[in-house]
Every structure is written in structure tokens, then in C-alpha cells.
Amino acid sequence: MDALIPFYPALATVAAYLLGSLSFAVIVSSAMGLNDPRSYGSKNPGATNVLRSGNKLAAVLTLVLDAFKGWLAVALVQTWGGSLGLEAGSVALVGLAAFLGHLYPVFFRFAGGKGVATALGVVLAVNPVLGLATGLTWLLIAYFFRYSSLAALVSAVFVPVYYLMADGVFWRADNGIALSLVIISGLLVWRHAENLSRLVKGTESKIGKK
């Protein structure tokens, strides 16, 4: 087993990617007898689009499970990684891999969601305070403006800002994790490019609209 130690970071990263590749929007919808979320609305396999089916339970389950897989990937490395020789850099890689798995899931022909819930799960595992600040940002923007995409964009931009600004207050910032959060933030904004365009044009669907 000792001979495998140098490969543990790579193995953990691959496992995180595979975990992230579980598209719960599709899985939950199929299990509950609903239409494939990739066939209606925004065609995005995510909780917001599942909500457009009219089934709130399916949307909540999708949100929770997509967030959980991001949290679990990072939490497992944080809990047992030390005994396997995994350092903070592995946490950064695993979090990014789980997020990329959601965006490009190998089990669903690499056609995934936009990654908001999974990113939140990763952030919660990095630090609960950081996750709480990010979640509150999303809720405030979503409540006042009723646009899930706008809330996601604002939250994404602020995640690395919160992480770096609170260095020495709530945590000791790690360069690898900071870089991972910046990449996740950038990918979230990129994945919402069409939403941003619709927001500018005033044609973006609001939360709760079927």
C-alpha cells in the first residue's frame, strides 16, 4: 500500500470527478417519473430548471444532493487526507474536480449543469463560514431580484473575495485553495454567459416561472 501513496492525490481527484459526475437533476427526475430536465425550460440539469417542472420536492432534492456531492468530496479529504499524506493542495484539486465533474459529467456524455449547488457544497466544506456568507449572498440577491442566475453570478464573484478578505480572521488562506476558488468562480460566470446576456436584454426567466 505504501507504494500507492504518491498516487493518492491523483486517485482522490479522479474519485471526486466521478462523484461530481452524478447529475442528480437527471437522476432525481427519472426516479420521480418527471421529464428529463434537459428537455425543457433552460435545458440545464440543475435545481432551478427542475423547479420549472412544478415539482418542488424534486428541485429541493436536486439542490441538496448536488451540493452534498461537492461537500462530500472535500470533506473526505479534509477528514482522512492527513493520514494518507494529502495536503491542502489536494483539497483544492478535489474541490475543483468535483465541480468539473458536475459541469462535464462522464456518465451523461459530458453535458452537465452550471455547477452552482456543487460549488456551494465545495465552499461549505472548505469552511462553513465561507459557505454561509456565499449562501446568504445568493439568498439576498435571489430574494430581491428573483433571478437565480444573477444570484449565482454575484455569489460566484464574491467567493474568492470573501476567502481572501477573511484571511487571518476565520481561517488561514491557502494559495492552492484560493486559486481553485478563483477558477470555480470564473467557470461559473462563463457558464452563465447566456443568462447574463438575457439579464441585459430583460428576457431572463425569474425564479418559480415554469
C-alpha positions in Angstrom: 0.0 0.0 0.0 2.9 2.4 0.7 3.8 2.2 -3.0 0.5 3.9 -3.8 1.0 6.9 -1.5 2.4 9.1 -4.3 -0.7 8.4 -6.4 -3.2 9.2 -3.6 -3.7 12.9 -4.8 -4.4 11.7 -8.3 -6.7 8.9 -7.1 -8.6 11.3 -4.9 -9.0 13.8 -7.7 -10.4 11.2 -10.1 -12.8 9.9 -7.4 -14.0 13.4 -6.8 -14.6 13.9 -10.5 -16.6 10.7 -10.7 -18.7 11.8 -7.7 -19.3 15.2 -9.3 -20.4 13.5 -12.5 -23.6 12.2 -10.8 -26.1 14.6 -12.3 -28.8 14.5 -9.7 -31.2 16.7 -11.7 -31.5 13.8 -14.2 -31.3 11.0 -11.6 -34.0 12.5 -9.3 -36.3 13.5 -12.2 -36.0 10.0 -13.6 -36.7 8.3 -10.2 -39.7 10.5 -9.6 -41.2 9.9 -13.1 -40.6 13.5 -14.3 -39.4 14.7 -17.7 -35.7 14.9 -18.3 -34.7 18.5 -17.2 -32.5 18.7 -20.3 -35.7 18.6 -22.4 -37.5 21.7 -21.2 -37.0 25.2 -19.8 -33.4 26.3 -19.9 -32.4 22.6 -20.6 -29.9 22.9 -17.8 -29.8 19.9 -15.5 -29.9 21.9 -12.3 -32.3 22.6 -9.4 -33.7 25.8 -10.8 -34.7 24.1 -14.1 -36.2 21.1 -12.2 -38.3 23.6 -10.3 -39.9 24.6 -13.6 -41.4 21.2 -13.8 -43.6 22.3 -10.9 -42.3 19.6 -8.5 -40.7 21.5 -5.6 -39.6 18.3 -3.8 -37.6 17.2 -6.9 -36.0 20.6 -7.1 -35.0 20.6 -3.4 -33.6 17.1 -3.6 -31.6 18.1 -6.7 -30.2 21.1 -4.9 -29.3 19.2 -1.7 -27.7 16.2 -3.5 -25.7 18.4 -5.9 -24.4 20.4 -3.0 -23.7 17.3 -0.9 -21.5 15.7 -3.5 -19.3 18.8 -3.7 -19.2 18.9 0.1 -18.5 15.2 0.5 -15.6 15.1 -1.9 -13.7 17.9 0.0 -14.8 16.8 3.5 -13.5 13.3 3.0 -10.0 14.6 2.0 -10.1 17.1 4.9 -11.0 14.3 7.4 -8.8 11.5 6.3 -6.4 13.1 3.9 -3.8 13.8 6.6 -3.3 10.1 7.4 -2.9 9.5 3.6 -0.3 12.2 3.2 -2.7 14.6 1.4 -2.2 18.3 1.9 -4.2 21.5 1.3 -3.3 21.3 -2.4 -5.2 18.0 -2.6 -8.3 19.8 -1.1 -8.1 22.4 -3.8 -7.7 19.7 -6.6 -10.6 17.6 -5.2 -12.9 20.5 -4.9 -12.2 21.6 -8.4 -12.5 18.1 -9.8 -16.0 17.6 -8.2 -17.1 20.9 -9.7 -15.7 20.0 -13.1 -17.5 16.6 -12.8 -20.8 18.4 -12.5 -20.1 20.6 -15.5 -18.8 17.8 -17.7 -20.1 14.5 -16.3 -18.6 11.4 -17.8 -21.8 9.5 -17.1 -24.0 11.9 -19.0 -21.9 12.5 -22.2 -20.2 15.5 -20.6 -23.3 17.6 -20.8 -23.8 18.9 -17.2 -25.2 21.7 -15.2 -23.8 25.1 -14.4 -22.5 24.0 -11.0 -23.9 26.5 -8.5 -25.1 24.0 -5.9 -22.0 21.8 -6.3 -19.7 24.9 -5.9 -21.7 25.9 -2.8 -21.1 22.4 -1.4 -17.3 22.7 -2.1 -17.2 26.1 -0.4 -19.1 24.8 2.6 -16.6 22.1 3.1 -13.7 24.5 2.7 -15.1 26.5 5.6 -18.7 26.6 6.9 -18.4 30.4 7.5 -17.4 30.9 3.9 -20.3 28.7 2.7 -22.7 30.7 4.9 -21.5 34.0 3.6 -21.9 32.7 0.0 -25.3 31.2 0.6 -26.6 34.4 2.2 -25.3 36.4 -0.7 -27.2 34.1 -3.1 -30.4 34.3 -1.0 -30.3 38.1 -0.7 -29.9 38.6 -4.4 -32.4 36.0 -5.3 -35.0 37.4 -2.9 -34.8 41.0 -4.0 -34.3 40.4 -7.8 -35.9 37.0 -8.3 -33.2 35.9 -10.7 -31.4 32.7 -9.8 -28.7 33.4 -12.4 -28.0 36.9 -11.1 -27.7 35.5 -7.6 -25.3 32.8 -8.8 -23.1 35.4 -10.7 -22.9 37.7 -7.7 -22.1 34.9 -5.3 -19.5 33.4 -7.6 -17.6 36.7 -7.9 -17.6 37.2 -4.1 -16.5 33.7 -3.1 -12.7 34.3 -3.7 -13.1 37.8 -2.4 -14.6 36.6 0.9 -11.9 33.9 1.2 -9.0 36.3 0.8 -10.5 39.1 2.8 -11.2 36.9 5.8 -7.6 35.5 5.8 -6.4 35.6 9.4 -9.9 36.2 10.8 -11.8 33.0 10.2 -9.1 30.9 8.5 -5.6 30.8 7.1 -5.9 31.2 3.4 -4.1 28.7 1.3 -2.9 29.7 -2.2 -4.0 26.5 -3.8 -7.5 26.7 -2.4 -7.7 30.4 -3.4 -6.7 29.6 -6.9 -9.2 26.8 -7.1 -12.0 29.1 -5.9 -10.9 31.7 -8.5 -11.1 29.1 -11.2 -14.5 27.8 -10.0 -15.8 31.4 -9.9 -14.6 32.1 -13.4 -16.2 28.9 -14.7 -19.5 29.8 -13.0 -19.5 33.2 -14.7 -18.6 31.7 -18.0 -21.3 29.0 -17.7 -23.8 31.8 -17.1 -22.8 33.9 -20.1 -26.2 33.3 -21.9 -28.0 34.1 -18.7 -26.0 37.3 -18.4 -27.0 38.2 -22.0 -30.7 37.6 -21.2 -30.4 39.6 -18.0 -29.1 42.6 -20.0 -32.0 42.1 -22.5 -34.6 41.7 -19.8 -35.6 38.3 -21.1 -34.2 36.1 -18.3 -36.8 33.8 -16.5 -37.5 34.6 -12.9 -37.4 32.1 -10.1 -40.6 30.0 -10.0 -41.6 30.6 -13.6 -42.5 27.3 -15.3 
